């Protein structure tokens, strides 16, 4: 019976190892998140949700096990002693759902890093901040508040912030 296991990969080899194992006919799950890069040459990348790990579905008493264990890029399998630990199918499905949900939230956010926002609720209500990024699939975001001439990161619920309106210039053109 095929079950899910967690394989530890060599550093930054998750994608290449997953592709090689898929070519061998194995079911692999490598959850990734899309992130925006500041560099102009690569505006978005797909980063592993669990760097250094991937999920492999295989039958432990088959030739697949020997082939996966000795595959390039695989360090070891998580488990106790010599036996890898089986992961329930429900756990993998939950990870898939959460990763998809988190990606959907990030795509729907009306804010981009560096946007000026105003805090609508809580102890910082009415203060302006700079949007810094999304923290969780449940809608937690990080904003930067200027406190005592320093930018301080604050975690808030996305519903607590709104885009700040453009400010009028301090000096008018006439006077």
MARTOR-442786 format. One record per residue: x, y, z of N, C-alpha, C in turn. Coordinates in nm, 4 decimals, always signed. Layout:
N
REC_n_east_n_north_n_up_ca_east_ca_north_ca_up_c_east_c_north_c_up
REC_X_Y_Z_X_Y_Z_X_Y_Z
...
***
This chain:
175
REC_n_east_n_north_n_up_ca_east_ca_north_ca_up_c_east_c_north_c_up
REC_+0.0836_-0.1184_+0.0000_+0.0000_+0.0000_+0.0000_+0.0883_+0.1251_+0.0000
REC_+0.0562_+0.2184_-0.0882_+0.1350_+0.3414_-0.0974_+0.0964_+0.4373_+0.0145
REC_+0.1978_+0.4948_+0.0795_+0.1773_+0.5906_+0.1890_+0.2686_+0.7105_+0.1665
REC_+0.2372_+0.8185_+0.2343_+0.3170_+0.9407_+0.2254_+0.4284_+0.9380_+0.3301
REC_+0.5470_+0.9842_+0.2883_+0.6628_+0.9954_+0.3760_+0.7288_+1.1311_+0.3511
REC_+0.8084_+1.1763_+0.4476_+0.8801_+1.3031_+0.4326_+1.0271_+1.2735_+0.4081
REC_+1.0794_+1.3280_+0.2987_+1.2208_+1.3112_+0.2657_+1.2935_+1.4425_+0.2895
REC_+1.4078_+1.4341_+0.3533_+1.4955_+1.5491_+0.3706_+1.5854_+1.5530_+0.2479
REC_+1.5895_+1.6698_+0.1825_+1.6735_+1.6834_+0.0629_+1.8006_+1.7588_+0.0971
REC_+1.8919_+1.7556_+0.0069_+2.0124_+1.8364_+0.0221_+1.9722_+1.9830_+0.0072
REC_+2.0477_+2.0750_+0.0640_+2.0092_+2.2172_+0.0611_+1.9811_+2.2692_-0.0802
REC_+1.8673_+2.3366_-0.0953_+1.8231_+2.4000_-0.2191_+1.8149_+2.3019_-0.3367
REC_+1.7856_+2.1752_-0.3085_+1.7743_+2.0738_-0.4132_+1.6333_+2.0157_-0.4212
REC_+1.5363_+2.0784_-0.3533_+1.4004_+2.0239_-0.3481_+1.3392_+2.0093_-0.4869
REC_+1.3466_+2.1140_-0.5674_+1.2808_+2.1153_-0.6985_+1.3441_+2.0131_-0.7921
REC_+1.4763_+2.0108_-0.7990_+1.5455_+1.9171_-0.8882_+1.5213_+1.7725_-0.8440
REC_+1.5237_+1.7489_-0.7135_+1.5008_+1.6135_-0.6625_+1.3580_+1.5688_-0.6896
REC_+1.2612_+1.6577_-0.6680_+1.1207_+1.6249_-0.6944_+1.1006_+1.5910_-0.8421
REC_+1.1603_+1.6686_-0.9317_+1.1463_+1.6434_-1.0757_+1.2072_+1.5088_-1.1136
REC_+1.3230_+1.4775_-1.0573_+1.3890_+1.3506_-1.0885_+1.3061_+1.2321_-1.0381
REC_+1.2476_+1.2431_-0.9177_+1.1654_+1.1345_-0.8637_+1.0355_+1.1188_-0.9427
REC_+0.9796_+1.2287_-0.9900_+0.8588_+1.2200_-1.0727_+0.8889_+1.1488_-1.2048
REC_+1.0077_+1.1728_-1.2602_+1.0473_+1.1031_-1.3827_+1.0573_+0.9527_-1.3605
REC_+1.0835_+0.9137_-1.2375_+1.0906_+0.7716_-1.2032_+0.9519_+0.7137_-1.1753
REC_+0.8480_+0.7941_-1.1908_+0.7118_+0.7452_-1.1766_+0.6542_+0.7531_-1.0366
REC_+0.7172_+0.8275_-0.9470_+0.6677_+0.8385_-0.8104_+0.5791_+0.9615_-0.7948
REC_+0.4876_+0.9541_-0.6998_+0.4025_+1.0695_-0.6686_+0.4759_+1.1550_-0.5661
REC_+0.4988_+1.2801_-0.6030_+0.5733_+1.3734_-0.5193_+0.4859_+1.4943_-0.4924
REC_+0.4972_+1.5481_-0.3728_+0.4306_+1.6743_-0.3423_+0.5331_+1.7682_-0.2816
REC_+0.5557_+1.8796_-0.3492_+0.6467_+1.9831_-0.3030_+0.5667_+2.1128_-0.2954
REC_+0.5110_+2.1434_-0.1773_+0.4313_+2.2665_-0.1680_+0.5202_+2.3897_-0.1820
REC_+0.4764_+2.4818_-0.2675_+0.5515_+2.6052_-0.2895_+0.4596_+2.7250_-0.2740
REC_+0.5204_+2.8378_-0.2477_+0.4496_+2.9648_-0.2397_+0.5125_+3.0598_-0.3398
REC_+0.4308_+3.1388_-0.4027_+0.4808_+3.2395_-0.4944_+0.5172_+3.3628_-0.4147
REC_+0.6365_+3.4139_-0.4391_+0.6778_+3.5355_-0.3697_+0.7351_+3.6332_-0.4702
REC_+0.7164_+3.7593_-0.4390_+0.7697_+3.8640_-0.5268_+0.9110_+3.8980_-0.4836
REC_+0.9982_+3.9090_-0.5786_+1.1359_+3.9485_-0.5528_+1.1509_+4.0956_-0.5860
REC_+1.2439_+4.1591_-0.5196_+1.2693_+4.3002_-0.5488_+1.3537_+4.3178_-0.6742
REC_+1.4320_+4.2167_-0.7058_+1.5185_+4.2264_-0.8240_+1.4335_+4.2285_-0.9509
REC_+1.4694_+4.3138_-1.0424_+1.3918_+4.3306_-1.1654_+1.3988_+4.2083_-1.2565
REC_+1.5103_+4.1351_-1.2516_+1.5237_+4.0223_-1.3430_+1.4361_+3.9035_-1.3044
REC_+1.3949_+3.8906_-1.1787_+1.3077_+3.7809_-1.1364_+1.1970_+3.8372_-1.0472
REC_+1.0876_+3.8863_-1.1070_+0.9844_+3.9491_-1.0249_+0.9102_+3.8522_-0.9337
REC_+0.8937_+3.7268_-0.9732_+0.8282_+3.6283_-0.8867_+0.9066_+3.4987_-0.8868
REC_+0.9012_+3.4283_-0.7762_+0.9647_+3.2979_-0.7650_+0.8702_+3.2046_-0.6911
REC_+0.8971_+3.0763_-0.7025_+0.8224_+2.9756_-0.6284_+0.9178_+2.9173_-0.5254
REC_+0.8932_+2.9487_-0.3978_+0.9790_+2.9019_-0.2912_+0.9115_+2.7872_-0.2175
REC_+0.9887_+2.6850_-0.1772_+0.9292_+2.5737_-0.1036_+0.8676_+2.6206_+0.0283
REC_+0.7519_+2.5679_+0.0594_+0.6878_+2.5975_+0.1869_+0.7686_+2.5393_+0.3012
REC_+0.8281_+2.4225_+0.2789_+0.9145_+2.3568_+0.3771_+1.0524_+2.3390_+0.3146
REC_+1.1385_+2.4402_+0.3230_+1.2696_+2.4291_+0.2589_+1.3462_+2.3059_+0.3088
REC_+1.3986_+2.2289_+0.2139_+1.4770_+2.1115_+0.2480_+1.3965_+1.9833_+0.2628
REC_+1.2647_+1.9903_+0.2383_+1.1806_+1.8717_+0.2551_+1.0854_+1.8576_+0.1374
REC_+1.0489_+1.7341_+0.1078_+0.9427_+1.7073_+0.0118_+0.8703_+1.5810_+0.0556
REC_+0.7486_+1.5649_+0.0056_+0.6654_+1.4510_+0.0413_+0.6670_+1.3507_-0.0738
REC_+0.6856_+1.2242_-0.0391_+0.6940_+1.1178_-0.1386_+0.5901_+1.0114_-0.1033
REC_+0.5126_+0.9701_-0.2023_+0.4147_+0.8636_-0.1816_+0.4683_+0.7376_-0.2489
REC_+0.4912_+0.6347_-0.1687_+0.5456_+0.5110_-0.2222_+0.5117_+0.3937_-0.1316
REC_+0.5396_+0.2744_-0.1845_+0.5217_+0.1523_-0.1072_+0.6576_+0.1146_-0.0498
REC_+0.6646_+0.1052_+0.0814_+0.7925_+0.0859_+0.1494_+0.8545_-0.0508_+0.1214
REC_+0.7718_-0.1522_+0.0908_+0.8225_-0.2870_+0.0654_+0.8416_-0.3139_-0.0838
REC_+0.8752_-0.2100_-0.1581_+0.8924_-0.2280_-0.3021_+1.0307_-0.1796_-0.3453
REC_+1.0583_-0.1970_-0.4735_+1.1851_-0.1485_-0.5288_+1.1917_+0.0041_-0.5279
REC_+1.0755_+0.0686_-0.5243_+1.0721_+0.2151_-0.5193_+1.1484_+0.2677_-0.3978
REC_+1.1346_+0.2002_-0.2855_+1.1969_+0.2449_-0.1605_+1.3484_+0.2518_-0.1749
REC_+1.4084_+0.1473_-0.2281_+1.5530_+0.1457_-0.2472_+1.5949_+0.2541_-0.3463
REC_+1.5174_+0.2702_-0.4530_+1.5497_+0.3714_-0.5529_+1.5401_+0.5137_-0.5001
REC_+1.4434_+0.5392_-0.4148_+1.4270_+0.6742_-0.3589_+1.5342_+0.7023_-0.2550
REC_+1.5600_+0.6059_-0.1692_+1.6599_+0.6259_-0.0631_+1.7966_+0.6604_-0.1190
REC_+1.8303_+0.6006_-0.2325_+1.9630_+0.6229_-0.2901_+1.9626_+0.7273_-0.4016
REC_+1.8515_+0.7953_-0.4208_+1.8421_+0.8945_-0.5290_+1.9290_+1.0169_-0.4978
REC_+1.9888_+1.0754_-0.6014_+2.0661_+1.1979_-0.5803_+1.9762_+1.3084_-0.5255
REC_+2.0251_+1.3792_-0.4269_+1.9486_+1.4887_-0.3675_+1.8742_+1.4494_-0.2417
REC_+1.8545_+1.3195_-0.2164_+1.7854_+1.2737_-0.0954_+1.8886_+1.2534_+0.0149
REC_+1.8633_+1.3150_+0.1301_+1.9504_+1.2946_+0.2450_+1.9041_+1.1758_+0.3267
REC_+1.7816_+1.1849_+0.3768_+1.7240_+1.0770_+0.4574_+1.5739_+1.0978_+0.4666
REC_+1.5050_+1.0002_+0.5255_+1.3616_+1.0091_+0.5492_+1.3375_+1.0303_+0.6978
REC_+1.2401_+1.1123_+0.7313_+1.2078_+1.1355_+0.8714_+1.1388_+1.0137_+0.9301
REC_+1.1789_+0.9776_+1.0496_+1.1184_+0.8632_+1.1154_+1.1963_+0.8251_+1.2387
REC_+1.1585_+0.7132_+1.2968_+1.2243_+0.6610_+1.4158_+1.3113_+0.5421_+1.3767
REC_+1.4360_+0.5480_+1.4119_+1.5259_+0.4382_+1.3792_+1.5446_+0.4252_+1.2293
REC_+1.5332_+0.3023_+1.1804_+1.5519_+0.2757_+1.0377_+1.4234_+0.2888_+0.9579
REC_+1.3104_+0.2995_+1.0260_+1.1809_+0.3037_+0.9564_+1.1316_+0.4476_+0.9436
REC_+1.0944_+0.4872_+0.8223_+1.0381_+0.6225_+0.8068_+0.8962_+0.6274_+0.8628
REC_+0.8560_+0.7453_+0.9071_+0.7216_+0.7640_+0.9622_+0.6209_+0.7874_+0.8510
REC_+0.5076_+0.7196_+0.8606_+0.3988_+0.7340_+0.7642_+0.3182_+0.8583_+0.7988
REC_+0.2855_+0.9362_+0.6968_+0.1993_+1.0533_+0.7151_+0.0588_+1.0187_+0.6673
REC_-0.0429_+1.0594_+0.7424_-0.1802_+1.0337_+0.6976_-0.2130_+1.1128_+0.5709
REC_-0.2932_+1.0535_+0.4832_-0.3361_+1.1226_+0.3614_-0.4064_+1.2537_+0.3945
REC_-0.4802_+1.2560_+0.5058_-0.5524_+1.3767_+0.5464_-0.4565_+1.4928_+0.5733
REC_-0.3399_+1.4634_+0.6293_-0.2423_+1.5679_+0.6582_-0.1912_+1.6318_+0.5291
REC_-0.1602_+1.5499_+0.4305_-0.1126_+1.6021_+0.3017_-0.2213_+1.6853_+0.2365
REC_-0.3458_+1.6385_+0.2421_-0.4570_+1.7137_+0.1835_-0.4756_+1.8474_+0.2552
REC_-0.4608_+1.8486_+0.3866_-0.4732_+1.9732_+0.4637_-0.3617_+2.0714_+0.4263
REC_-0.2412_+2.0210_+0.4087_-0.1297_+2.1075_+0.3656_-0.1587_+2.1648_+0.2279
REC_-0.2100_+2.0826_+0.1365_-0.2455_+2.1306_+0.0022_-0.3494_+2.2427_+0.0103
REC_-0.4536_+2.2210_+0.0884_-0.5607_+2.3209_+0.1008_-0.5086_+2.4514_+0.1598
REC_-0.4291_+2.4410_+0.2648_-0.3765_+2.5616_+0.3290_-0.2795_+2.6372_+0.2396
REC_-0.1944_+2.5646_+0.1688_-0.0998_+2.6307_+0.0773_-0.1755_+2.7007_-0.0350
REC_-0.2787_+2.6358_-0.0886_-0.3598_+2.6977_-0.1936_-0.4339_+2.8196_-0.1406
REC_-0.4887_+2.8072_-0.0197_-0.5635_+2.9172_+0.0413_-0.4706_+3.0366_+0.0684
REC_-0.3508_+3.0089_+0.1195_-0.2542_+3.1152_+0.1474_-0.2149_+3.1867_+0.0185
REC_-0.1928_+3.1093_-0.0875_-0.1591_+3.1689_-0.2167_-0.2714_+3.2559_-0.2692
REC_-0.3964_+3.2110_-0.2493_-0.5117_+3.2899_-0.2940_-0.5219_+3.4196_-0.2159
REC_-0.4968_+3.4155_-0.0874_-0.5017_+3.5373_-0.0059_-0.3960_+3.6359_-0.0532
REC_-0.2750_+3.5870_-0.0776_-0.1673_+3.6767_-0.1218_-0.2003_+3.7404_-0.2565
REC_-0.2662_+3.6641_-0.3459_-0.3010_+3.7203_-0.4767_-0.4127_+3.8233_-0.4650
REC_-0.5011_+3.8102_-0.3647_-0.6160_+3.8988_-0.3517_-0.5864_+4.0238_-0.2706
REC_-0.4748_+4.0295_-0.2016_-0.4452_+4.1458_-0.1187_-0.4376_+4.2713_-0.2052
REC_-0.5050_+4.3774_-0.1630_-0.4996_+4.5017_-0.2399_-0.3744_+4.5831_-0.2096
REC_-0.2857_+4.5289_-0.1287_-0.1664_+4.6028_-0.0874_-0.0417_+4.5398_-0.1466
REC_+0.0561_+4.6241_-0.1699_+0.1881_+4.5780_-0.2137_+0.2885_+4.6293_-0.1134
REC_+0.4000_+4.5603_-0.1030_+0.5050_+4.6033_-0.0109_+0.5422_+4.7487_-0.0406
REC_+0.5412_+4.8297_+0.0640_+0.5747_+4.9710_+0.0506_+0.4538_+5.0629_+0.0438
REC_+0.3321_+5.0072_+0.0271_+0.2106_+5.0903_+0.0232_+0.1856_+5.1557_+0.1582
REC_+0.1379_+5.2779_+0.1536_+0.0992_+5.3485_+0.2742_-0.0415_+5.3040_+0.3126
REC_-0.0590_+5.2605_+0.4371_-0.1888_+5.2145_+0.4860_-0.2230_+5.2891_+0.6142
REC_-0.3500_+5.2844_+0.6500_-0.3952_+5.3420_+0.7767_-0.4566_+5.2285_+0.8579
REC_-0.4281_+5.2276_+0.9868_-0.4810_+5.1246_+1.0756_-0.6191_+5.1689_+1.1208
REC_-0.7201_+5.0823_+1.0986_-0.8599_+5.1166_+1.1247_-0.9102_+5.0719_+1.2609
REC_-0.8438_+4.9743_+1.3246_-0.8924_+4.9198_+1.4507_-0.7761_+4.8904_+1.5440
REC_-0.8058_+4.8820_+1.6717_-0.7066_+4.8409_+1.7699_-0.6333_+4.9571_+1.8326
REC_-0.5302_+4.9283_+1.9094_-0.4586_+5.0333_+1.9835_-0.3863_+5.1340_+1.8936
REC_-0.3603_+5.0982_+1.7681_-0.2924_+5.1897_+1.6757_-0.3893_+5.2556_+1.5781
REC_-0.5178_+5.2526_+1.6086_-0.6212_+5.3068_+1.5200_-0.5898_+5.4512_+1.4816
REC_-0.6001_+5.4786_+1.3505_-0.5769_+5.6129_+1.2991_-0.4338_+5.6412_+1.2579
REC_-0.3407_+5.5560_+1.2954_-0.2006_+5.5782_+1.2587_-0.1733_+5.5240_+1.1189
REC_-0.0821_+5.5905_+1.0509_-0.0394_+5.5428_+0.9200_+0.0799_+5.4511_+0.9362
REC_+0.0903_+5.3549_+0.8453_+0.1995_+5.2581_+0.8480_+0.2347_+5.2215_+0.7046
REC_+0.3413_+5.1476_+0.6898_+0.3846_+5.0993_+0.5589_+0.3595_+4.9492_+0.5545
REC_+0.2884_+4.9022_+0.4501_+0.2604_+4.7590_+0.4357_+0.3904_+4.6867_+0.4038
REC_+0.4181_+4.5768_+0.4779_+0.5432_+4.5036_+0.4578_+0.5222_+4.3652_+0.3989
REC_+0.4068_+4.2994_+0.4250_+0.3843_+4.1683_+0.3657_+0.2816_+4.0863_+0.4399
REC_+0.2501_+3.9723_+0.3804_+0.1532_+3.8777_+0.4352_+0.2276_+3.7789_+0.5245
REC_+0.1710_+3.7475_+0.6411_+0.2353_+3.6555_+0.7344_+0.1723_+3.5175_+0.7385
REC_+0.0415_+3.5084_+0.7147_-0.0236_+3.3783_+0.7300_-0.1437_+3.3651_+0.6378
REC_-0.1894_+3.2415_+0.6264_-0.3070_+3.2133_+0.5446_-0.4344_+3.2624_+0.6106
REC_-0.4291_+3.2939_+0.7361_-0.5477_+3.3421_+0.8071_-0.5642_+3.4938_+0.7965
REC_-0.4812_+3.5583_+0.7176_-0.4968_+3.7005_+0.6943_-0.4140_+3.7892_+0.7850
REC_-0.3095_+3.7352_+0.8456_-0.2196_+3.8179_+0.9263_-0.1227_+3.8870_+0.8319
REC_-0.1007_+4.0153_+0.8552_-0.0081_+4.0930_+0.7739_+0.0875_+4.1676_+0.8661
REC_+0.1982_+4.2124_+0.8078_+0.2948_+4.2916_+0.8841_+0.2980_+4.4312_+0.8248
REC_+0.2885_+4.5296_+0.9133_+0.3049_+4.6686_+0.8739_+0.4197_+4.7262_+0.9550
REC_+0.4764_+4.8331_+0.9047_+0.5855_+4.9013_+0.9745_+0.5346_+5.0354_+1.0243
REC_+0.5380_+5.0526_+1.1559_+0.4958_+5.1774_+1.2189_+0.6189_+5.2570_+1.2571
REC_+0.6125_+5.3875_+1.2389_+0.7239_+5.4708_+1.2830_+0.6979_+5.5107_+1.4276
REC_+0.7815_+5.4593_+1.5166_+0.7712_+5.4888_+1.6592_+0.9090_+5.5322_+1.7064
REC_+0.9166_+5.6499_+1.7645_+1.0416_+5.7078_+1.8149_+1.1496_+5.7022_+1.7063
REC_+1.1146_+5.7510_+1.5882_+1.2040_+5.7623_+1.4737_+1.2614_+5.6278_+1.4277
REC_+1.1883_+5.5188_+1.4521_+1.2284_+5.3863_+1.4053_+1.1075_+5.3175_+1.3447
REC_+1.1308_+5.2349_+1.2419_+1.0238_+5.1539_+1.1857_+1.0148_+5.0243_+1.2664
REC_+0.8980_+5.0031_+1.3254_+0.8761_+4.8868_+1.4111_+0.7741_+4.7954_+1.3435
REC_+0.8068_+4.6653_+1.3255_+0.7102_+4.5740_+1.2637_+0.5967_+4.5405_+1.3606
REC_+0.4742_+4.5433_+1.3082_+0.3556_+4.5109_+1.3874_+0.2713_+4.4133_+1.3056
REC_+0.2283_+4.3047_+1.3681_+0.1423_+4.2058_+1.3014_-0.0030_+4.2407_+1.3301
REC_-0.0839_+4.2466_+1.2244_-0.2255_+4.2800_+1.2359_-0.3074_+4.1876_+1.1477
REC_-0.4369_+4.1871_+1.1698_-0.5279_+4.1194_+1.0791_-0.5469_+4.2110_+0.9585
REC_-0.5544_+4.1551_+0.8392_-0.5673_+4.2348_+0.7177_-0.6910_+4.3246_+0.7216
REC_-0.7948_+4.2833_+0.7967_-0.9173_+4.3648_+0.8054_-0.8983_+4.4903_+0.8904
REC_-0.7861_+4.4994_+0.9604_-0.7599_+4.6157_+1.0440_-0.6927_+4.7300_+0.9687
REC_-0.6593_+4.7095_+0.8412_-0.5901_+4.8151_+0.7675_-0.6657_+4.8491_+0.6389
REC_-0.6385_+4.9688_+0.5904_-0.6950_+5.0154_+0.4636_-0.5903_+5.1013_+0.3952
REC_-0.6041_+5.1139_+0.2631_-0.5117_+5.2015_+0.1909_-0.5288_+5.3438_+0.2397
REC_-0.4181_+5.4118_+0.2594_-0.4224_+5.5514_+0.3018_-0.4535_+5.6386_+0.1810
REC_-0.5300_+5.7417_+0.2042_-0.5606_+5.8351_+0.0962_-0.4391_+5.9211_+0.0697
REC_-0.4265_+5.9633_-0.0551_-0.3143_+6.0502_-0.0921_-0.3276_+6.1819_-0.0169
REC_-0.2161_+6.2295_+0.0355_-0.2180_+6.3535_+0.1124_-0.2036_+6.4732_+0.0191
REC_-0.2668_+6.5808_+0.0575_-0.2526_+6.7056_-0.0162_-0.1152_+6.7647_+0.0131
REC_-0.0546_+6.8342_-0.0820_+0.0750_+6.8955_-0.0556_+0.0641_+6.9984_+0.0560
REC_+0.1733_+7.0112_+0.1336_+0.1718_+7.1039_+0.2465_+0.1673_+7.2495_+0.2016
REC_+0.2310_+7.2820_+0.0894_+0.2302_+7.4203_+0.0381_+0.1525_+7.4228_-0.0919
REC_+0.0654_+7.5196_-0.1043_-0.0100_+7.5302_-0.2291_+0.0727_+7.6029_-0.3330
REC_+0.0352_+7.5914_-0.4582_+0.1092_+7.6520_-0.5675_+0.0950_+7.8048_-0.5669
REC_-0.0106_+7.8576_-0.5022_-0.0333_+8.0007_-0.5062_+0.0321_+8.0734_-0.3915
REC_+0.0705_+8.0054_-0.2907_+0.1194_+8.0880_-0.1874_+0.2012_+8.0358_-0.0852
***
